Structure formats: C-alpha cells, structure tokens
Amino acid sequence: MVSLSSFFKPFTKRARIVKENVVFMIDLGSSSAKWATVELRGSQDYKAIDLRTIPWTQPLYHKKTLMKKPIQEVLFRALREIETRFRLLADDRRALVSLPMAVYQTNKISVSSRIEAGHVRQEHKIELINRARESCKDMVVLHAIPTRYYVNKRATKDPIGMEATDFAMDVMLIGCEEGLYEDFRHIFKELNIHVVKYVAPSLAFVNYFLSRMNVRMMNPLIFDLGGEVAYLYNIRDGLLGHSLSVPYGSELISRDIAAVLRTDKLTSKRLKEDYVDPDRERGGTDHFTQLNGIKVDLDTLNDVVFSRYAELLKVIEKIPHFDQMRDVSSHVILLGQGHPQGAAKWIQRSWHIQVLEGDDDTLANRPYISAIALVDYCINNDIILPNLSHRRKTLKHRLFQVVEDLF
C-alpha cells in the first residue's frame, strides 16, 4: 500500500493519465462533499490526481426532502472542472460513494442452516449471507458482514472445511432507507456517473485504518463529528464492532457562538477551532482577543463551546452499546473538523480513555480521510481492477481482505 506522503505529493510532474483507470471517490457529508479523483495503477497502487472540498450551496434537506437539484448542480460543476482540467472527458465515469452518515441503518441478525454434505463450504456462507439480506425488508442493504461463525453451536473464526451438521453466523447489515437511496441513484445517473459501490463510512475506515495499523493503535473508538451528525464506531480485532449516530453536529456549536458573541458564521468556526481551551483559567489577563474586528471574551467563548460539547457527549453516553464500545476500545480517534480546540482533553476527562493526537501519520490530512478510505476499500476488496495493458503487469500479492461484504 502506498504511503500518505506519496499520496499527497504535489501534482507538478503530471504523467499521462490512463483514463480507463480513473475513479472518483466521493464522500457526501452534511455540509460538503469530499472528492478524490484517483488513478488506479495496480492491485495495491494508486495516485491522487485531484483532491477537493465542495461546499453545499444550501442544506441537503428541506422539510425532510432531499434537495436533489442543487446537489446535482454542485457536483456537476465539480465534475466538469475536474474533467476539463485533466482532460478526462469520457463516458465511462466510475465512482465509489459514501452517503451522508445520517441515512445509515444497522441491524444484526443470526441465521443458520443444516449441513448435509458434512463439511462447511464457501457456498454455505454465501447462502446464509443472502438469507440475512433477504430478511431485512425495511432498508436497502449495502453491506452484509459476517461477524461470528458457529459450527455445531461452537464459535469459530474460520468455518470453511470444518465437519459440521449445523452451521450458523451472526451478520451485521448496514443499509439505508429506500427512498433516499433511489434519490442519490437518480442524482448520479443524471451526472452519467456509474456508482460501482455505495460504502458506509465506517466500513471504508476499517480498511483505511487496518492498512496503516500499528500495535499501539489496536481497537480504536472512532468519533467523527460532522456538520449535522455525530457518528461513532469501533474496530474490534480487525472487524467493525458497534456503530451509532446522532443528529447532533458541529454546526450547532458554531450557531451558539455566533448568537452569543454576535459574530458571523466564518468567525464563529474560527473561534471554535483555534481559540477555546478547556484549561483556560477564568478571569486571566489575556481573556480577551480581537478577531475580524470583533472583541471576543474568551471565557464566554469557552463556556458556550464546552457546555454544548458536554451536552453532545452526554447524548452519546445514553445511547445503547456506547459503554461497551468504550470499554473494549484502547483509544479514541477524533475525525472531522467539527471538534473544538481542546476536545481531546475534554473527552479524556469525560470518558476516561486516551485520545490519539491528530498529528499521527495515520490521520494525516483529515479533511479528505473518508475519500481516501474509499480508495483503500476499493483496492482491498477488488471492487475495481485497473487496466494494466499499458504497462508491465507486476501485481503485488494482496496481504489481506478486511471485510466480506461483496455478496
């Protein structure tokens, strides 16, 4: 797997781009889309052509209705600019897409069958996975992930080839509401973009994390704070554990700052990200600052931000499975630009768990982390194979396949 340093090399020396190998990785957030345009170069190799953040011109939803036309127009302008700049005009536009995190649903079910032939085969796994998918009628299933296997009612990690009369598995189903799924399908169809796979952000990050894993970062709890949604999930022994989301994002904190301190939106975000400090001593000599011509009381800023942030953490703590997620995790990893300055210290005090600092190489260039994770997901699951006819075929052996959700 290539390193992040090579992924983000300046794009000064532009070699000829093989259009057939260009894939768009699009992470649709609640306030913007992160778009990575990459050229696949082998079974474990790729190069970033373009990385960009595309802000929405208006909220994604109005009265619970997806604003399809504005979303489509914004994405079309980005697509036209990318293809014109890099001379990528083509009919075969392929993409992996992660939908806004608020739309995902998760369900865990158990399925079982009798084994007539005496040994568990791959076909038995596929049969149970399909049965699990078919049993879920209230959502479009995007991922069906076996999390635990049972042979003759005894748990096992790898059941293939084992002698058995009874075979069962626990399956995690991740999907979304059918109406929203069809709305996004329509948007990309109108853009003439073939979405090869819709990928839940948590699944993409599992691939991303494990491809760069080191021992001290095993079993993390991921806390991704977007503009309108907070999303948590944990990785346990190389698999996705529980995942949960709450409709409570960083924009609420920014709106509080703007209302109390009478600032504009951009100034409130700057204050939240750069000027708050949970260790600030109240009433100090330096508790005022000037920003964009506005005199800001930093004590008041601290009160506004951390009272709302503490409220968010308490909402999360009341969600089922949160305590289990925290107890099995060794670290918290903060994602998203919505966390205020000093959030790591605040969480360590509140949840009594170490927070991994953001300067770790694994978390470099956070704004594009979800789009980058989609590249790893594509590669590690052989979703799109590059056309290597233009170069010598020296394919590297795949070291692992993280998630069995391609059935």
Secondary structure in CASP SS format (residue, H / E / C, confidence):
PFRMAT SS
TARGET T0000
AUTHOR 0000-0000-0000
METHOD secondary structure of the structure
MODEL  1
M C 1.00
V C 1.00
S C 1.00
L H 1.00
S H 1.00
S H 1.00
F H 1.00
F C 1.00
K C 1.00
P C 1.00
F C 1.00
T C 1.00
K C 1.00
R C 1.00
A C 1.00
R C 1.00
I C 1.00
V C 1.00
K H 1.00
E H 1.00
N H 1.00
V E 1.00
V E 1.00
F E 1.00
M E 1.00
I E 1.00
D E 1.00
L E 1.00
G C 1.00
S C 1.00
S C 1.00
S E 1.00
A E 1.00
K E 1.00
W E 1.00
A E 1.00
T E 1.00
V E 1.00
E E 1.00
L E 1.00
R E 1.00
G E 1.00
S C 1.00
Q C 1.00
D E 1.00
Y E 1.00
K E 1.00
A E 1.00
I E 1.00
D E 1.00
L E 1.00
R E 1.00
T E 1.00
I E 1.00
P E 1.00
W C 1.00
T C 1.00
Q C 1.00
P C 1.00
L C 1.00
Y E 1.00
H E 1.00
K C 1.00
K C 1.00
T E 1.00
L E 1.00
M C 1.00
K H 1.00
K H 1.00
P H 1.00
I H 1.00
Q H 1.00
E H 1.00
V H 1.00
L H 1.00
F H 1.00
R H 1.00
A H 1.00
L H 1.00
R H 1.00
E H 1.00
I H 1.00
E H 1.00
T H 1.00
R H 1.00
F C 1.00
R C 1.00
L C 1.00
L C 1.00
A C 1.00
D C 1.00
D C 1.00
R E 1.00
R E 1.00
A E 1.00
L E 1.00
V E 1.00
S E 1.00
L C 1.00
P C 1.00
M H 1.00
A H 1.00
V H 1.00
Y E 1.00
Q E 1.00
T E 1.00
N E 1.00
K E 1.00
I E 1.00
S E 1.00
V E 1.00
S E 1.00
S E 1.00
R E 1.00
I C 1.00
E C 1.00
A C 1.00
G C 1.00
H E 1.00
V C 1.00
R C 1.00
Q H 1.00
E H 1.00
H H 1.00
K H 1.00
I H 1.00
E H 1.00
L H 1.00
I H 1.00
N H 1.00
R H 1.00
A H 1.00
R H 1.00
E H 1.00
S H 1.00
C C 1.00
K C 1.00
D C 1.00
M C 1.00
V E 1.00
V E 1.00
L E 1.00
H E 1.00
A E 1.00
I E 1.00
P E 1.00
T E 1.00
R E 1.00
Y E 1.00
Y E 1.00
V E 1.00
N C 1.00
K C 1.00
R E 1.00
A E 1.00
T E 1.00
K C 1.00
D C 1.00
P C 1.00
I C 1.00
G C 1.00
M C 1.00
E E 1.00
A C 1.00
T C 1.00
D E 1.00
F E 1.00
A E 1.00
M E 1.00
D E 1.00
V E 1.00
M E 1.00
L E 1.00
I E 1.00
G E 1.00
C E 1.00
E C 1.00
E H 1.00
G H 1.00
L H 1.00
Y H 1.00
E H 1.00
D H 1.00
F H 1.00
R H 1.00
H H 1.00
I H 1.00
F H 1.00
K H 1.00
E H 1.00
L C 1.00
N C 1.00
I E 1.00
H E 1.00
V E 1.00
V E 1.00
K E 1.00
Y E 1.00
V C 1.00
A C 1.00
P H 1.00
S H 1.00
L H 1.00
A H 1.00
F H 1.00
V H 1.00
N H 1.00
Y H 1.00
F H 1.00
L H 1.00
S H 1.00
R C 1.00
M C 1.00
N C 1.00
V H 1.00
R H 1.00
M H 1.00
M C 1.00
N C 1.00
P E 1.00
L E 1.00
I E 1.00
F E 1.00
D E 1.00
L E 1.00
G C 1.00
G C 1.00
E C 1.00
V C 1.00
A E 1.00
Y E 1.00
L E 1.00
Y E 1.00
N E 1.00
I E 1.00
R E 1.00
D C 1.00
G C 1.00
L E 1.00
L E 1.00
G E 1.00
H E 1.00
S E 1.00
L E 1.00
S E 1.00
V E 1.00
P C 1.00
Y C 1.00
G C 1.00
S H 1.00
E H 1.00
L H 1.00
I H 1.00
S H 1.00
R H 1.00
D H 1.00
I H 1.00
A H 1.00
A H 1.00
V H 1.00
L H 1.00
R C 1.00
T C 1.00
D C 1.00
K H 1.00
L H 1.00
T H 1.00
S H 1.00
K H 1.00
R H 1.00
L H 1.00
K H 1.00
E H 1.00
D H 1.00
Y C 1.00
V C 1.00
D C 1.00
P C 1.00
D C 1.00
R C 1.00
E C 1.00
R C 1.00
G C 1.00
G C 1.00
T C 1.00
D C 1.00
H C 1.00
F E 1.00
T E 1.00
Q E 1.00
L E 1.00
N C 1.00
G C 1.00
I E 1.00
K E 1.00
V E 1.00
D E 1.00
L H 1.00
D H 1.00
T H 1.00
L H 1.00
N H 1.00
D H 1.00
V H 1.00
V H 1.00
F H 1.00
S H 1.00
R H 1.00
Y H 1.00
A H 1.00
E H 1.00
L H 1.00
L H 1.00
K H 1.00
V H 1.00
I H 1.00
E H 1.00
K C 1.00
I C 1.00
P C 1.00
H C 1.00
F H 1.00
D H 1.00
Q H 1.00
M H 1.00
R H 1.00
D H 1.00
V H 1.00
S C 1.00
S C 1.00
H E 1.00
V E 1.00
I E 1.00
L E 1.00
L E 1.00
G C 1.00
Q C 1.00
G C 1.00
H C 1.00
P C 1.00
Q C 1.00
G C 1.00
A H 1.00
A H 1.00
K H 1.00
W H 1.00
I H 1.00
Q H 1.00
R H 1.00
S H 1.00
W H 1.00
H C 1.00
I C 1.00
Q C 1.00
V E 1.00
L E 1.00
E C 1.00
G C 1.00
D C 1.00
D C 1.00
D H 1.00
T H 1.00
L H 1.00
A C 1.00
N C 1.00
R H 1.00
P H 1.00
Y H 1.00
I H 1.00
S H 1.00
A H 1.00
I H 1.00
A H 1.00
L H 1.00
V H 1.00
D H 1.00
Y H 1.00
C H 1.00
I H 1.00
N H 1.00
N C 1.00
D C 1.00
I C 1.00
I C 1.00
L C 1.00
P C 1.00
N C 1.00
L C 1.00
S C 1.00
H C 1.00
R C 1.00
R C 1.00
K C 1.00
T C 1.00
L C 1.00
K C 1.00
H C 1.00
R C 1.00
L C 1.00
F C 1.00
Q C 1.00
V C 1.00
V C 1.00
E C 1.00
D C 1.00
L C 1.00
F C 1.00
END
